Amino acid sequence: MVNCVFIATSLDGHISDRDDGLDWLQSVPNPDNQDMGWVVFINRIDAIVMGRKTFQKVCSFDCPWPYPVPVFVLSNSLSSLPKEYTGKAELINGSLSDVLAVIHERGHQELYIDGGTVIQNFLNEDLIDEMTITVLPILLGGGSSLFGELDEPLDFEHVKTEVLLNAIVQNHYRRRRVI
């Protein structure tokens, strides 16, 4: 069972701008539409756990549903998801351990954890095993931060770093656990 993060941040650690916008993700020209490792990553994932705000943001994109695996939308405020997402996304709530138990019982072992608050909650419960953080060379000066306060430090080991498009730095980390 592996819980992975695959996310982009600004140089100052934000995952969205002050208006919850994501236009800054297009700030580096990508004429060949390189996928930045997305295809390799998503092909190893069994399911996605994302927060309500991330789900709503994805639903606002003018494109077909982007995920080839089941999506679990973690929310305590929603009572249902729009009907057009039936079979694509499912609402789930409860403690993270209960949520993970349900997802694992359904056979999903490699999970993509997405959304700022969800990632922070998983980190606070030490439930993130790997992180791929793609840093774009832009300072947003505000917005949603990827990381929040932690009760205790979490030690990660560096796996590799790649420079993409001569401008973007992608860092891969794995949780170092003391056994």
Secondary structure, DSSP 8 states (H G I E B T S, - for coil): -EEEEEEEE-TTSEEE-TTS--GGGG-S--TT---TTHHHHHHT-SEEEEEHHHHHHHHHSSSS---SS-EEEE-SS-S---GGGTTTEEEE-S-HHHHHHHHHHTT--EEEEESHHHHHHHHHTT---EEEEEE-S---SSSEES----SS---EEEEEEEEETTTEEEEEEEE----
